[in-house]
Amino acid sequence: MEHPLSQFRYCPECGSEHFEVHNEKSKRCGDCGFVYYFNPSSATVALILNERNELLVCRRAKEPAKGTLDLPGGFIDMAETGEEGVAREVKEETGMTVAHAGYLFSLPNIYIYSGFAVHTLDMFFRCTVADSAHFEAMDDAAEVFFLPLNEVRPEEFGLASIRKGLEIFLSGIS
């Protein structure tokens, strides 16, 4: 995979083609001097357990990895905290209201969106919801259901960071 900076050809400040690699994480414009630093986008992942110790999982309705298992979550919007972002994503994908979101850990990831490699920092939250009995698949989720923890197989999840995050989560609760 080519370096993410190669995806940006023109200076976003002045439009110049003299937008060259400055170092491993930035480009500098030879005309106006603007320096652009390439940083990851923030994303969230929700780990929701019900009273029977089952994990809420989704089936992806869209690419990438359409049809594979996933966890609720997605990109954080501008001026939104991680906790607000994960609560919004859970609501959009399941209809559930997050009562509490506790940060657990983060993982770097590359998410392919419309052929564009988006570098992300995926933040994993342990979430409790107001009512785990009422949910439906919406937005990016084709299906939503609870899966007993002993039946969760990280290899069945389509995105690499979700697989790795599940391995970390499951190893910490056993």
Secondary structure, 3 states (H helix, E strand, C coil): CCCHHHHCCCCCCCCCCCEEEEECCEEEECCCCCEEECCCEEEEEEEEECCCCEEEEEEECCCCCCCCEECCEEECCCCCCHHHHHHHHHHHHHCCCEEEEEEEEEEEEEEEECCEEEEEEEEEEEEEECCCCCCCCCCCEEEEEEEEHHHCCHHHECCHHHHHHHHHHHHHHC
